[in-house]
């Protein structure tokens, strides 16, 4: 039953939309009576909310997610550096960690001129299509890079890198420079520069600045991104953030 309940929760979309019971049953493959019973239990527990004939994710999930210790510690340690980076650039700033072959965003700061981006707090994107993801890929050990490059590479836009040989060259360049670049690979007309964050030999996170393509000036953005990443790494290594030395 836990697996079935999890499948109900996982059928919801990043945009926070609602589902009717028939849609939940179809998406999960559950019988309608089973889906109805599970949804009723999840509503009772606060994990779902019901609005007429529709269901949406409940506030209890947000409360539980915000208590995940490693991410909470990392986010709290990172916030001052993210705020400094935003003040220095006045562009959208991200903090992300790796889960498998994806980057999961745990913080995002943007101003009034917010970009249309696929990233969202708690959302995930392929490592290979984002600046944050490529920074994590380059500094998470050669085994991960080999594993990712051996499989099919995601294509979010026509500019996503789907050639393994080309992506390997990109990873090697990131390892030399300490900076990852992404140009329209996750969203059209958006470019990004990112840098890894360390609390040990491999990256535990990465942070980035995303800007409209017309305002993308890497030489101007790189020092601020690198400074923020180095500053956060120093805090984590000194014990200022109890994140641990393994990839989150």
Secondary structure, 3 states (H helix, E strand, C coil): CHHHHHHHHHCCCCCCCCEEHHHHHHHHCCCHHHHHHHHHHHHHCCCEEEECCEEEECHHHHHHHCCCHHHHHHHHHHHHHHHHHHHHHCCEEEEEEEECCEEEEEEEECCCCCCCCCCCCCCEEEHHHCHHHHHHHHCCCHHHHHHHHHCCCCCCCCCCCCCHHHHHHHHHHHHHHCCEEEECCCCCCEEEEEEEEECCCCEEEEEEEEEEHHHCCHHHHHHHHHHHHHHHHHHHHCCCCCCCCCCC
